[in-house]
């Protein structure tokens, strides 16, 4: 006798459980994205404005933003700060990954060190910004006290009022908060590589450095691409640390594109149309940069095989 449950279709339950996510996505993600895009073509300024309309020349807001020196400065700062924190972040994360996954180095308490390195990532950005403001405070602060007491400097240094110093501090905070997360992702990727490959390399006489660069890194290409893209998206949307550390200062040296967008929309100007236009410009920039990374990090051998298959199919159609 065939049980009733044997013929049941459980797919509908999957759709039912996905409904809350779909509804939340439509309300809090998709609708705001389309509405922001629409605002970029209008004359909308603030919440009080009762009526607004699409501009006679719809792309005027986008042109104004692209010709705004402050926006260009914020864009340069965003890329500069992202590069200053991402390069050491990926280098340190790779070194720690090699250390934690090395069969030659039997490190005791690996779990403890992983937790310690990952810990900054779970601290809120507001807390970190306040912490570093206190550390580099002028004229009295732990860093200045240390420099003066050790004789490195004769007097206190105003770190947060120096453009280069402020930019380096923000970049360091971003690096400090995220290198542990990058390390954990890379370690997980290494643990997913078949141990047989490493055993074969060891039998062939490969040392640790050769194994890491010839086996580990090539097999981590997908994970590295993930880290690159997520870091790019997060870096170009950098807001909390620059905003809370010095509010984009001094003299716009830590002003990022997200802080610029916030200032346009909510800090006195209430230029919703300009903020929306800047948001969409950043969306396009991030999409283009991500596409470039995907192209650079693609599997060239697989792409070559796919190209040959397409050419073979075209040739077969011609022959027919």
Backbone as numpy.savetxt, mean C-alpha at the origin, in Angstrom:
# Nx Ny Nz CAx CAy CAz Cx Cy Cz
-33.25 -46.72 -1.22 -34.10 -45.53 -1.22 -33.21 -44.28 -1.22
-33.48 -43.38 -2.10 -32.66 -42.17 -2.23 -33.09 -41.14 -1.20
-32.13 -40.67 -0.42 -32.46 -39.68 0.62 -32.80 -38.34 -0.01
-33.66 -37.60 0.68 -34.07 -36.30 0.16 -32.90 -35.32 0.08
-31.99 -35.45 1.06 -30.86 -34.52 1.08 -29.89 -34.73 -0.07
-29.93 -35.95 -0.66 -28.99 -36.23 -1.76 -29.27 -35.36 -2.97
-30.55 -34.99 -3.15 -30.89 -34.19 -4.33 -31.00 -32.70 -4.03
-30.66 -32.31 -2.83 -30.79 -30.89 -2.45 -29.68 -30.05 -3.08
-30.04 -28.85 -3.43 -29.06 -27.91 -3.99 -28.66 -26.92 -2.90
-27.40 -27.03 -2.44 -26.94 -26.18 -1.35 -26.38 -24.85 -1.85
-26.36 -24.66 -3.18 -25.78 -23.43 -3.72 -26.55 -22.20 -3.26
-27.87 -22.34 -3.09 -28.69 -21.18 -2.70 -28.26 -20.64 -1.33
-27.79 -21.53 -0.45 -27.34 -21.09 0.87 -26.08 -20.22 0.76
-25.23 -20.58 -0.18 -24.04 -19.76 -0.43 -24.41 -18.36 -0.87
-25.39 -18.28 -1.79 -25.85 -16.97 -2.23 -26.49 -16.18 -1.09
-27.24 -16.88 -0.23 -27.89 -16.22 0.90 -26.86 -15.61 1.85
-25.78 -16.38 2.14 -24.76 -15.89 3.05 -23.95 -14.74 2.45
-23.92 -14.66 1.11 -23.16 -13.59 0.47 -23.95 -12.29 0.36
-25.26 -12.36 0.60 -26.11 -11.17 0.46 -25.66 -10.01 1.36
-25.35 -10.23 2.65 -24.91 -9.09 3.49 -23.69 -8.38 2.94
-22.71 -9.17 2.44 -21.51 -8.54 1.87 -21.85 -7.74 0.63
-22.67 -8.32 -0.26 -23.03 -7.63 -1.50 -23.76 -6.33 -1.20
-24.71 -6.37 -0.26 -25.46 -5.16 0.10 -24.52 -4.11 0.69
-23.63 -4.52 1.61 -22.68 -3.58 2.21 -21.75 -3.00 1.16
-21.30 -3.84 0.22 -20.40 -3.37 -0.85 -21.09 -2.35 -1.73
-22.35 -2.62 -2.10 -23.09 -1.69 -2.97 -23.32 -0.35 -2.29
-23.63 -0.38 -0.98 -23.96 0.85 -0.26 -22.72 1.65 0.11
-21.70 0.96 0.63 -20.54 1.66 1.20 -19.33 1.74 0.28
-19.33 1.03 -0.84 -18.18 1.06 -1.75 -18.56 1.51 -3.16
-19.46 0.76 -3.79 -19.77 1.03 -5.19 -20.50 2.35 -5.37
-21.56 2.57 -4.56 -22.31 3.83 -4.68 -21.44 5.06 -4.41
-20.66 5.08 -3.30 -19.79 6.25 -3.08 -18.79 6.49 -4.21
-18.29 5.39 -4.82 -17.34 5.54 -5.92 -17.99 6.23 -7.11
-19.18 5.77 -7.49 -19.89 6.37 -8.63 -20.32 7.81 -8.31
-20.75 8.04 -7.07 -21.19 9.38 -6.68 -20.00 10.35 -6.67
-18.84 9.89 -6.20 -17.64 10.71 -6.21 -17.24 11.07 -7.64
-17.32 10.07 -8.52 -17.01 10.32 -9.94 -17.93 11.39 -10.50
-19.22 11.28 -10.18 -20.20 12.26 -10.67 -19.89 13.66 -10.13
-19.56 13.76 -8.84 -19.27 15.07 -8.24 -18.10 15.77 -8.92
-17.17 14.98 -9.45 -16.01 15.56 -10.11 -16.36 16.37 -11.34
-17.56 16.16 -11.88 -17.99 16.89 -13.09 -18.99 18.00 -12.77
-19.19 18.29 -11.49 -20.21 19.26 -11.08 -19.58 20.49 -10.41
-20.45 21.38 -9.95 -20.02 22.59 -9.23 -20.34 22.46 -7.74
-20.43 21.23 -7.21 -20.84 21.00 -5.83 -19.80 21.54 -4.84
-20.28 22.38 -3.89 -19.41 22.94 -2.85 -20.16 22.90 -1.52
-19.78 21.95 -0.67 -20.37 21.87 0.67 -21.73 21.22 0.70
-22.19 20.91 1.92 -23.47 20.26 2.11 -24.64 21.22 2.05
-24.39 22.51 2.32 -25.48 23.48 2.38 -26.02 23.80 0.99
-25.19 23.69 -0.01 -25.61 24.02 -1.37 -26.81 23.18 -1.77
-27.93 23.84 -2.08 -29.18 23.13 -2.35 -29.20 22.49 -3.73
-28.68 23.18 -4.70 -28.71 22.63 -6.07 -27.33 22.74 -6.69
-27.02 21.78 -7.51 -25.75 21.78 -8.23 -25.98 21.09 -9.56
-25.08 21.32 -10.48 -25.29 20.79 -11.84 -23.95 20.43 -12.46
-24.03 19.69 -13.54 -22.83 19.33 -14.30 -22.31 20.57 -15.01
-21.01 20.78 -14.95 -20.40 21.96 -15.55 -20.57 21.97 -17.06
-20.55 23.17 -17.62 -20.63 23.31 -19.08 -19.44 22.63 -19.74
-18.28 22.76 -19.11 -17.08 22.04 -19.54 -16.76 21.03 -18.44
-17.23 19.78 -18.55 -17.21 18.81 -17.44 -15.83 18.53 -16.86
-14.77 18.69 -17.65 -13.44 18.33 -17.17 -12.68 19.50 -16.55
-13.37 20.62 -16.31 -12.70 21.79 -15.74 -12.10 21.50 -14.36
-12.85 20.78 -13.53 -12.35 20.45 -12.18 -11.06 19.65 -12.25
-11.01 18.69 -13.17 -9.83 17.84 -13.32 -8.64 18.67 -13.80
-8.90 19.61 -14.74 -7.84 20.48 -15.24 -7.31 21.38 -14.13
-8.24 21.92 -13.32 -7.83 22.81 -12.23 -6.95 22.06 -11.22
-7.33 20.83 -10.91 -6.55 20.04 -9.94 -5.17 19.74 -10.50
-5.10 19.34 -11.76 -3.81 18.98 -12.37 -2.90 20.19 -12.52
-3.48 21.39 -12.56 -2.66 22.61 -12.67 -2.45 23.28 -11.31
-2.93 22.64 -10.25 -2.77 23.19 -8.91 -1.40 22.81 -8.36
-0.53 23.78 -8.05 0.83 23.48 -7.55 0.82 22.65 -6.26
-0.19 22.90 -5.39 -0.26 22.16 -4.13 -0.54 20.69 -4.37
-1.41 20.40 -5.35 -1.70 19.00 -5.67 -0.47 18.32 -6.25
0.25 19.01 -7.13 1.48 18.44 -7.71 2.49 18.17 -6.62
2.61 19.10 -5.65 3.52 18.90 -4.52 3.11 17.69 -3.70
1.80 17.56 -3.44 1.30 16.42 -2.66 1.56 15.10 -3.39
1.44 15.12 -4.71 1.68 13.91 -5.50 3.15 13.50 -5.43
4.05 14.48 -5.55 5.48 14.20 -5.44 5.83 13.67 -4.05
5.26 14.32 -3.02 5.51 13.86 -1.65 5.03 12.42 -1.44
3.86 12.12 -1.99 3.29 10.78 -1.82 4.22 9.72 -2.40
4.68 9.93 -3.62 5.58 8.96 -4.26 6.92 8.90 -3.52
7.43 10.05 -3.12 8.74 10.09 -2.44 8.68 9.35 -1.10
7.66 9.63 -0.30 7.54 8.99 1.00 7.29 7.50 0.85
6.47 7.12 -0.16 6.22 5.69 -0.39 7.51 4.97 -0.77
8.30 5.55 -1.66 9.55 4.91 -2.06 10.53 4.82 -0.89
10.58 5.87 -0.07 11.51 5.89 1.06 11.16 4.84 2.11
9.87 4.48 2.20 9.52 3.47 3.20 9.42 2.06 2.61
9.08 1.96 1.31 8.86 0.63 0.75 10.17 -0.10 0.46
11.17 0.61 -0.06 12.43 -0.06 -0.40 13.08 -0.71 0.83
13.30 0.04 1.93 13.84 -0.65 3.12 12.87 -1.68 3.69
11.57 -1.44 3.53 10.57 -2.38 4.05 10.71 -3.75 3.39
10.80 -3.79 2.07 10.86 -5.07 1.36 12.22 -5.72 1.57
13.29 -4.91 1.67 14.63 -5.46 1.89 14.72 -6.12 3.27
14.29 -5.40 4.31 14.33 -5.95 5.67 13.41 -7.17 5.78
12.24 -7.10 5.15 11.30 -8.22 5.21 11.88 -9.47 4.55
12.58 -9.28 3.42 13.21 -10.42 2.74 14.34 -11.02 3.59
15.14 -10.14 4.21 16.23 -10.63 5.06 15.68 -11.42 6.26
14.65 -10.90 6.88 14.03 -11.59 8.02 13.39 -12.91 7.58
12.80 -12.90 6.38 12.20 -14.12 5.85 13.27 -15.19 5.64
14.40 -14.78 5.05 15.51 -15.72 4.85 16.01 -16.25 6.19
16.03 -15.40 7.19 16.50 -15.78 8.53 15.56 -16.77 9.18
14.26 -16.48 9.12 13.27 -17.33 9.79 13.05 -18.67 9.09
13.27 -18.71 7.78 12.99 -19.94 7.03 14.24 -20.74 6.69
15.41 -20.25 7.12 16.65 -20.95 6.81 16.75 -22.26 7.60
17.11 -23.34 6.89 17.29 -24.64 7.54 18.66 -24.71 8.22
19.58 -23.86 7.77 20.93 -23.88 8.35 20.97 -23.17 9.70
20.14 -22.12 9.83 20.10 -21.35 11.08 18.90 -21.80 11.90
19.15 -22.51 12.97 18.09 -22.99 13.86 17.89 -21.98 14.98
17.05 -20.99 14.71 16.82 -19.91 15.66 15.78 -20.32 16.71
16.11 -20.11 17.96 15.18 -20.42 19.04 14.23 -19.23 19.25
12.99 -19.53 19.56 12.00 -18.48 19.82 11.59 -17.72 18.58
11.48 -18.41 17.43 11.09 -17.73 16.20 9.72 -17.07 16.34
8.80 -17.78 17.00 7.46 -17.24 17.17 7.46 -15.92 17.92
8.31 -15.83 18.97 8.41 -14.60 19.76 8.89 -13.44 18.90
9.95 -13.68 18.10 10.50 -12.61 17.26 9.49 -12.18 16.19
8.74 -13.13 15.64 7.73 -12.78 14.64 6.67 -11.87 15.24
6.25 -12.17 16.47 5.25 -11.33 17.16 5.80 -9.94 17.41
7.06 -9.86 17.85 7.68 -8.56 18.15 7.79 -7.72 16.88
8.22 -8.33 15.78 8.36 -7.58 14.53 7.00 -7.17 13.96
5.99 -7.99 14.19 4.65 -7.68 13.65 3.89 -6.69 14.53
4.27 -6.56 15.78 3.55 -5.75 16.77 3.23 -4.33 16.31
4.17 -3.58 15.69 3.84 -2.20 15.29 2.63 -2.12 14.36
2.37 -3.18 13.60 1.28 -3.15 12.64 -0.10 -3.11 13.30
-0.19 -3.57 14.56 -1.49 -3.61 15.23 -1.73 -2.37 16.08
-0.73 -1.48 16.15 -0.90 -0.23 16.89 -1.60 0.79 15.98
-2.56 1.50 16.51 -3.30 2.45 15.68 -2.41 3.60 15.22
-2.73 4.13 14.05 -1.93 5.20 13.47 -1.91 6.44 14.36
-3.04 6.75 14.99 -3.11 7.93 15.87 -2.12 7.80 17.02
-2.06 6.60 17.59 -1.14 6.36 18.71 0.31 6.53 18.27
0.65 5.98 17.10 2.01 6.06 16.59 2.39 7.51 16.29
1.47 8.26 15.68 1.74 9.66 15.36 2.01 10.48 16.63
1.19 10.27 17.65 1.38 10.97 18.93 2.70 10.56 19.57
3.01 9.26 19.49 4.27 8.75 20.06 5.48 9.42 19.43
5.52 9.49 18.10 6.68 10.06 17.42 6.72 11.58 17.56
5.57 12.22 17.68 5.56 13.66 17.98 6.21 13.92 19.32
5.93 13.04 20.29 6.52 13.19 21.63 8.02 12.87 21.61
8.40 11.83 20.85 9.81 11.43 20.79 10.69 12.54 20.21
10.19 13.22 19.16 10.99 14.25 18.47 10.56 15.66 18.88
9.95 15.78 20.05 9.48 17.09 20.51 10.63 18.07 20.70
10.32 19.35 20.55 11.32 20.42 20.71 10.77 21.44 21.71
11.59 21.94 22.62 13.02 21.68 22.82 13.31 20.47 23.72
12.26 19.95 24.37 12.46 18.82 25.29 11.75 17.59 24.75
12.52 16.53 24.51 11.98 15.28 24.03 13.04 14.20 24.15
12.65 12.93 24.19 13.63 11.85 24.37 14.78 11.88 23.37
14.49 12.13 22.09 15.55 12.13 21.07 16.50 13.30 21.29
15.96 14.47 21.50 16.81 15.65 21.75 17.59 15.52 23.05
16.96 14.96 24.08 17.66 14.73 25.35 18.86 13.81 25.15
18.65 12.76 24.35 19.73 11.80 24.09 20.86 12.46 23.31
20.52 13.24 22.27 21.55 13.89 21.44 22.37 14.89 22.24
21.71 15.66 23.10 22.41 16.66 23.90 23.24 16.02 25.01
22.66 15.02 25.70 23.36 14.38 26.83 24.58 13.59 26.39
24.55 13.06 25.18 25.70 12.29 24.67 26.72 13.17 23.97
26.41 14.45 23.82 27.36 15.37 23.19 27.32 15.36 21.67
26.38 14.66 21.08 26.27 14.64 19.61 25.88 16.01 19.09
25.01 16.71 19.86 24.63 18.08 19.51 24.78 18.97 20.74
25.07 20.25 20.48 25.22 21.20 21.57 23.86 21.69 22.08
22.88 21.71 21.18 21.55 22.19 21.55 20.50 21.32 20.87
19.26 21.49 21.29 18.16 20.69 20.73 17.93 21.06 19.26
17.47 20.08 18.50 17.22 20.26 17.07 15.72 20.18 16.81
15.20 21.10 16.02 13.76 21.15 15.75 13.45 20.21 14.57
13.35 18.92 14.87 13.13 17.92 13.83 11.85 18.18 13.04
10.75 18.36 13.75 9.44 18.43 13.08 9.25 19.72 12.29
10.15 20.68 12.43 10.06 21.91 11.64 11.03 21.90 10.46
11.77 20.81 10.30 12.68 20.66 9.17 12.01 19.78 8.11
11.96 20.25 6.87 11.24 19.53 5.82 11.78 18.11 5.63
13.09 18.00 5.45 13.69 16.69 5.20 13.50 15.76 6.39
13.72 16.27 7.59 13.58 15.46 8.79 12.15 14.97 8.97
11.19 15.86 8.76 9.78 15.49 8.91 9.38 14.42 7.90
9.86 14.58 6.65 9.54 13.59 5.61 10.16 12.24 5.93
11.40 12.26 6.44 12.07 11.00 6.80 11.38 10.32 7.99
10.90 11.12 8.95 10.21 10.55 10.10 8.92 9.86 9.66
8.15 10.52 8.79 6.90 9.92 8.29 7.19 8.64 7.52
8.24 8.67 6.68 8.62 7.47 5.92 9.04 6.34 6.86
9.79 6.70 7.91 10.23 5.68 8.88 9.04 5.08 9.62
8.07 5.92 10.00 6.88 5.40 10.69 6.15 4.40 9.80
5.99 4.75 8.52 5.31 3.84 7.59 6.08 2.52 7.46
7.41 2.63 7.36 8.25 1.43 7.28 8.12 0.60 8.55
8.22 1.24 9.69 8.20 0.55 10.99 6.88 -0.17 11.22
5.79 0.44 10.75 4.47 -0.15 10.98 4.18 -1.33 10.06
4.81 -1.37 8.87 4.38 -2.34 7.86 5.41 -3.41 7.50
6.67 -3.27 7.92 7.65 -4.29 7.51 7.33 -5.65 8.12
6.75 -5.66 9.33 6.38 -6.92 9.98 5.28 -7.64 9.23
4.31 -6.88 8.74 3.23 -7.48 7.95 3.77 -8.08 6.66
4.65 -7.34 5.99 5.27 -7.84 4.75 6.07 -9.11 5.02
6.79 -9.13 6.14 7.59 -10.30 6.52 6.70 -11.52 6.72
5.58 -11.37 7.42 4.68 -12.49 7.69 4.13 -13.06 6.39
3.76 -12.19 5.46 3.23 -12.64 4.16 4.30 -13.42 3.39
5.54 -12.90 3.40 6.62 -13.58 2.69 6.97 -14.92 3.34
6.98 -14.97 4.66 7.25 -16.24 5.36 6.19 -17.27 5.01
4.94 -16.85 4.96 3.85 -17.75 4.57 4.06 -18.27 3.15
4.54 -17.39 2.26 4.81 -17.81 0.89 5.92 -18.84 0.81
6.98 -18.64 1.60 8.10 -19.58 1.61 7.65 -20.94 2.14
6.82 -20.93 3.17 6.34 -22.19 3.74 5.44 -22.96 2.76
4.93 -22.25 1.76 4.10 -22.91 0.75 4.90 -23.53 -0.38
6.20 -23.28 -0.42 7.06 -23.89 -1.45 7.37 -25.33 -1.05
7.33 -26.22 -2.00 7.58 -27.64 -1.72 8.97 -27.85 -1.13
9.08 -28.55 0.01 10.39 -28.81 0.64 11.32 -29.64 -0.26
10.74 -30.40 -1.19 11.55 -31.23 -2.09 12.50 -30.38 -2.92
12.06 -29.18 -3.28 12.91 -28.30 -4.09 14.14 -27.89 -3.30
13.94 -27.55 -2.03 15.07 -27.14 -1.19 16.01 -28.33 -0.92
15.43 -29.51 -0.74 16.25 -30.71 -0.51 17.09 -31.02 -1.73
16.50 -30.87 -2.93 17.24 -31.11 -4.17 18.39 -30.12 -4.31
18.14 -28.85 -3.96 19.19 -27.84 -4.04 20.31 -28.14 -3.05
19.94 -28.61 -1.87 20.95 -28.95 -0.85 21.80 -30.12 -1.31
21.17 -31.11 -1.94 21.91 -32.27 -2.45 22.88 -31.84 -3.55
22.44 -30.87 -4.37 23.29 -30.38 -5.46 24.41 -29.48 -4.97
24.43 -29.18 -3.67 25.52 -28.39 -3.10 25.30 -26.90 -3.08
24.05 -26.46 -3.26 23.76 -25.02 -3.24 23.85 -24.49 -1.80
24.48 -23.33 -1.64 24.55 -22.73 -0.31 23.29 -21.91 -0.03
23.23 -21.30 1.15 22.03 -20.57 1.55 21.70 -19.40 0.65
22.74 -18.65 0.24 22.53 -17.48 -0.61 22.01 -17.90 -1.98
22.63 -18.94 -2.56 22.19 -19.42 -3.86 20.76 -19.96 -3.80
20.44 -20.66 -2.74 19.09 -21.20 -2.59 18.06 -20.08 -2.49
18.42 -19.02 -1.75 17.48 -17.92 -1.55 17.21 -17.18 -2.86
18.28 -16.87 -3.61 18.12 -16.07 -4.83 17.69 -16.90 -6.04
18.04 -18.18 -6.08 17.72 -19.00 -7.25 16.43 -19.80 -7.09
16.01 -20.03 -5.85 14.81 -20.85 -5.63 13.72 -20.07 -4.90
14.08 -19.49 -3.75 13.07 -18.82 -2.93 12.46 -17.62 -3.64
13.29 -16.70 -4.10 12.78 -15.48 -4.73 11.94 -15.77 -5.98
12.41 -16.62 -6.93 11.56 -16.91 -8.10 10.21 -17.53 -7.73
10.19 -18.36 -6.69 8.92 -18.98 -6.29 8.04 -18.03 -5.48
8.58 -16.89 -5.10 7.80 -15.89 -4.36 7.31 -14.76 -5.27
7.42 -14.93 -6.58 7.09 -13.85 -7.49 5.64 -13.37 -7.30
4.72 -14.30 -7.15 3.31 -13.93 -6.97 3.11 -13.19 -5.65
3.76 -13.68 -4.59 3.65 -13.04 -3.28 4.29 -11.65 -3.32
5.42 -11.51 -4.00 6.07 -10.21 -4.13 5.19 -9.23 -4.90
4.51 -9.74 -5.95 3.59 -8.89 -6.70 2.45 -8.41 -5.81
1.93 -9.32 -5.00 0.87 -8.95 -4.05 1.35 -7.85 -3.10
2.55 -8.02 -2.55 3.10 -7.01 -1.64 3.33 -5.67 -2.34
3.83 -5.73 -3.56 4.08 -4.51 -4.31 2.78 -3.74 -4.56
1.76 -4.45 -5.02 0.50 -3.79 -5.37 -0.20 -3.25 -4.13
-0.28 -4.07 -3.08 -0.94 -3.61 -1.85 -0.18 -2.45 -1.21
1.16 -2.50 -1.27 1.95 -1.39 -0.73 1.76 -0.14 -1.57
1.68 -0.30 -2.88 1.46 0.84 -3.78 0.12 1.49 -3.48
-0.93 0.67 -3.39 -2.27 1.20 -3.13 -2.31 1.88 -1.76
-1.74 1.23 -0.74 -1.72 1.82 0.59 -0.85 3.06 0.66
0.30 3.02 -0.02 1.23 4.15 0.01 0.67 5.38 -0.68
0.00 5.20 -1.83 -0.55 6.34 -2.55 -1.83 6.86 -1.91
-2.40 6.07 -0.99 -3.56 6.53 -0.21 -3.16 6.94 1.21
-1.88 7.19 1.42 -1.35 7.51 2.75 -2.02 8.76 3.31
-2.65 8.60 4.47 -3.38 9.73 5.04 -3.12 9.92 6.54
-3.33 8.84 7.31 -3.39 8.98 8.76 -2.10 9.53 9.39
-0.95 8.94 9.06 0.31 9.38 9.68 0.67 10.81 9.28
0.70 11.17 7.97 1.01 12.57 7.61 0.03 13.57 8.22
-1.25 13.18 8.28 -2.27 14.10 8.81 -2.09 14.30 10.31
-1.88 13.22 11.04 -1.82 13.31 12.50 -0.44 13.72 13.01
0.60 13.50 12.20 1.95 13.85 12.66 2.17 15.35 12.60
1.99 15.94 11.41 2.20 17.40 11.29 1.16 18.05 10.38
0.07 17.33 10.11 -0.99 17.86 9.24 -0.45 18.31 7.88
0.49 17.51 7.35 1.06 17.83 6.04 2.24 18.78 6.09
2.56 19.32 7.24 3.66 20.27 7.36 4.97 19.59 7.73
6.03 20.39 7.88 6.05 21.85 7.69 6.14 22.25 6.22
5.45 23.34 5.89 5.49 23.89 4.54 5.15 22.84 3.48
4.11 22.04 3.75 3.61 21.01 2.83 4.63 19.92 2.50
5.65 19.77 3.34 6.68 18.76 3.04 6.18 17.33 3.24
5.17 17.14 4.08 4.59 15.80 4.27 3.14 15.75 3.80
2.75 16.73 3.00 1.39 16.75 2.45 1.25 15.67 1.39
0.41 14.69 1.62 0.17 13.64 0.63 -1.12 13.93 -0.11
-1.37 13.18 -1.18 -2.55 13.43 -2.00 -3.84 13.23 -1.21
-3.86 12.24 -0.30 -5.07 12.00 0.50 -5.33 13.14 1.47
-4.26 13.69 2.07 -4.41 14.84 2.96 -4.88 16.06 2.16
-4.36 16.22 0.95 -4.80 17.31 0.07 -6.29 17.19 -0.24
-6.73 15.97 -0.55 -8.15 15.74 -0.86 -9.02 16.06 0.35
-8.58 15.63 1.53 -9.32 15.92 2.76 -9.42 17.44 2.99
-8.30 18.14 2.82 -8.29 19.58 3.02 -9.21 20.30 2.04
-9.26 19.83 0.80 -10.14 20.43 -0.19 -11.61 20.25 0.19
-11.94 19.07 0.73 -13.34 18.74 0.99 -13.83 19.25 2.34
-12.97 19.22 3.36 -13.48 19.43 4.72 -12.77 20.51 5.54
-11.64 21.01 5.09 -10.90 21.99 5.90 -11.15 23.41 5.43
-12.35 23.89 5.60 -12.67 25.28 5.28 -13.12 25.52 3.86
-12.50 24.83 2.88 -12.82 25.08 1.48 -14.16 24.45 1.08
-14.38 23.24 1.50 -15.60 22.48 1.16 -15.81 22.39 -0.35
-14.70 22.24 -1.06 -14.77 22.09 -2.52 -14.93 20.61 -2.85
-16.14 20.12 -2.70 -16.39 18.70 -2.94 -16.06 18.30 -4.37
-16.33 19.21 -5.31 -16.07 18.88 -6.72 -14.58 18.71 -6.99
-13.76 19.61 -6.43 -12.31 19.52 -6.62 -11.74 18.28 -5.91
-12.25 18.01 -4.70 -11.80 16.83 -3.96 -12.16 15.55 -4.71
-13.36 15.51 -5.27 -13.79 14.33 -6.04 -12.93 14.15 -7.28
-12.62 15.26 -7.96 -11.77 15.18 -9.15 -10.38 14.67 -8.80
-9.82 15.18 -7.69 -8.50 14.72 -7.25 -8.53 13.23 -6.89
-9.63 12.79 -6.28 -9.77 11.37 -5.92 -9.76 10.50 -7.16
-10.48 10.91 -8.19 -10.53 10.10 -9.41 -9.20 10.12 -10.15
-8.48 11.24 -10.08 -7.15 11.29 -10.69 -6.22 10.30 -9.99
-6.30 10.24 -8.66 -5.48 9.29 -7.91 -5.89 7.85 -8.23
-7.19 7.63 -8.41 -7.67 6.30 -8.78 -7.05 5.85 -10.10
-7.02 6.75 -11.08 -6.45 6.42 -12.39 -4.94 6.18 -12.27
-4.24 7.01 -11.49 -2.80 6.85 -11.30 -2.49 5.50 -10.66
-3.24 5.14 -9.62 -3.03 3.86 -8.94 -3.31 2.70 -9.88
-4.37 2.80 -10.68 -4.71 1.73 -11.62 -3.61 1.55 -12.66
-3.07 2.66 -13.18 -2.00 2.59 -14.18 -0.74 1.98 -13.58
-0.36 2.45 -12.40 0.85 1.93 -11.72 0.70 0.44 -11.41
-0.49 0.03 -10.98 -0.73 -1.39 -10.69 -0.62 -2.22 -11.95
-1.18 -1.72 -13.05 -1.10 -2.44 -14.33 0.35 -2.59 -14.78
1.16 -1.55 -14.57 2.58 -1.61 -14.93 3.29 -2.68 -14.10
2.98 -2.73 -12.80 3.59 -3.75 -11.92 3.19 -5.15 -12.35
1.92 -5.34 -12.68 1.46 -6.65 -13.15 2.20 -7.05 -14.43
2.43 -6.07 -15.32 3.12 -6.37 -16.57 4.58 -6.72 -16.33
5.25 -5.96 -15.45 6.66 -6.21 -15.17 6.87 -7.54 -14.47
5.96 -7.88 -13.54 6.11 -9.09 -12.73 5.45 -10.32 -13.35
4.96 -10.20 -14.58 4.28 -11.33 -15.21 5.24 -12.49 -15.44
4.67 -13.69 -15.55 5.47 -14.87 -15.87 5.77 -14.84 -17.37
7.00 -14.48 -17.74 7.34 -14.29 -19.15 7.27 -15.60 -19.94
7.67 -16.70 -19.29 7.62 -18.00 -19.98 6.18 -18.39 -20.29
5.30 -18.20 -19.29 3.90 -18.53 -19.50 3.27 -17.62 -20.55
3.64 -16.33 -20.51 3.12 -15.38 -21.50 3.58 -15.77 -22.91
4.83 -16.26 -23.02 5.35 -16.68 -24.31 4.60 -17.89 -24.84
4.31 -18.84 -23.94 3.56 -20.04 -24.33 2.15 -19.67 -24.80
1.49 -18.76 -24.06 0.15 -18.32 -24.44 0.16 -17.61 -25.79
1.20 -16.82 -26.04 1.32 -16.13 -27.32 1.48 -17.13 -28.45
2.30 -18.15 -28.23 2.50 -19.19 -29.24 1.21 -19.95 -29.52
0.41 -20.20 -28.48 -0.87 -20.88 -28.65 -1.82 -20.05 -29.50
-1.87 -18.73 -29.22 -2.75 -17.85 -29.99 -2.33 -17.79 -31.45
-1.01 -17.73 -31.67 -0.52 -17.73 -33.06 -0.85 -19.02 -33.77
-0.73 -20.16 -33.05 -1.06 -21.47 -33.63 -2.53 -21.55 -33.99
-3.41 -21.00 -33.13 -4.85 -21.01 -33.42 -5.17 -20.16 -34.65
-4.53 -18.97 -34.74 -4.73 -18.12 -35.91 -4.29 -18.80 -37.20
-3.14 -19.49 -37.09 -2.63 -20.19 -38.26 -3.57 -21.32 -38.67
-4.12 -22.01 -37.66 -5.05 -23.11 -37.94 -6.32 -22.59 -38.65
-6.81 -21.42 -38.22 -8.00 -20.84 -38.87 -7.70 -20.46 -40.29
-6.50 -19.91 -40.53 -6.12 -19.53 -41.90 -6.06 -20.75 -42.81
-5.50 -21.84 -42.24 -5.38 -23.07 -43.05 -6.73 -23.64 -43.43
-7.73 -23.44 -42.55 -9.08 -23.92 -42.83 -9.74 -23.08 -43.92
